[in-house]
């Protein structure tokens, strides 16, 4: 079985928790979500992959994941509950 890996850090990619996806969708609705290339994220998304350290995120639209290095979004790890 293959493991998805971050093209920048080579860490394993794991499904982002619903809280992370909601946080990203809220930032997008406020026109505050940008990828590392500086592009405003405008296309809807319904999920995300995040690195094991939860610092890099790649968006998923349906069954299509955008794993281009410039499409990465830098985030702050979620606080432990």
C-alpha positions as CSV (number, residue, x, y, z in Angstrom):
1,X,0.0,0.0,0.0
2,X,1.3,3.4,-1.0
3,X,1.4,6.3,1.4
4,X,0.8,9.9,0.2
5,X,3.6,12.2,1.1
6,X,4.1,15.9,1.2
7,X,6.1,17.0,-1.9
8,X,7.8,19.7,0.2
9,X,8.6,17.9,3.5
10,X,8.2,14.3,2.4
11,X,6.2,13.7,5.6
12,X,3.2,11.3,5.4
13,X,-0.1,13.0,4.5
14,X,-3.1,12.2,6.7
15,X,-6.8,13.2,6.2
16,X,-7.3,16.6,7.9
17,X,-9.8,16.5,10.7
18,X,-13.2,18.2,10.1
19,X,-12.2,21.1,12.4
20,X,-9.2,21.9,10.1
21,X,-11.4,21.7,7.0
22,X,-14.0,24.0,8.6
23,X,-11.2,26.5,9.6
24,X,-9.9,26.6,6.0
25,X,-13.4,27.0,4.6
26,X,-14.1,29.9,6.9
27,X,-10.8,31.6,5.9
28,X,-11.7,31.0,2.2
29,X,-15.2,32.6,2.8
30,X,-13.4,35.7,4.2
31,X,-11.0,35.7,1.2
32,X,-8.1,35.1,3.5
33,X,-6.9,31.7,2.3
34,X,-3.8,31.7,0.2
35,X,-1.4,29.0,-1.0
36,X,2.4,29.3,-0.6
37,X,2.6,30.7,-4.1
38,X,0.4,33.6,-2.9
39,X,-2.7,32.7,-4.9
40,X,-6.1,33.3,-3.3
41,X,-7.9,30.0,-3.0
42,X,-11.3,30.6,-4.6
43,X,-12.4,27.1,-5.8
44,X,-14.7,25.2,-3.3
45,X,-13.1,22.2,-1.6
46,X,-14.6,19.5,0.7
47,X,-11.5,18.0,2.4
48,X,-7.8,18.2,2.9
49,X,-4.7,16.3,3.6
50,X,-2.3,17.5,6.2
51,X,1.3,16.6,7.1
52,X,2.0,14.5,10.2
53,X,3.1,17.6,12.0
54,X,-0.1,19.4,10.9
55,X,1.8,22.4,9.5
56,X,1.1,21.9,5.7
57,X,-2.2,21.3,4.1
58,X,-3.3,20.2,0.6
59,X,-6.9,20.7,-0.5
60,X,-9.2,18.0,-1.9
61,X,-12.1,18.6,-4.2
62,X,-14.1,15.4,-4.4
63,X,-11.8,12.6,-5.4
64,X,-9.1,15.0,-6.7
65,X,-6.3,16.1,-4.4
66,X,-4.1,19.0,-5.4
67,X,-0.6,17.9,-4.3
68,X,1.4,20.5,-6.3
69,X,4.1,22.0,-4.1
70,X,2.9,25.5,-4.8
71,X,-0.7,24.6,-3.8
72,X,0.3,23.9,-0.2
73,X,-1.2,26.0,2.5
74,X,0.9,26.7,5.7
75,X,-1.2,26.4,8.8
76,X,-0.7,26.4,12.6
77,X,-1.3,23.0,14.2
78,X,-4.7,22.7,15.9
79,X,-4.7,22.9,19.7
80,X,-5.1,19.5,21.4
81,X,-8.6,19.1,22.8
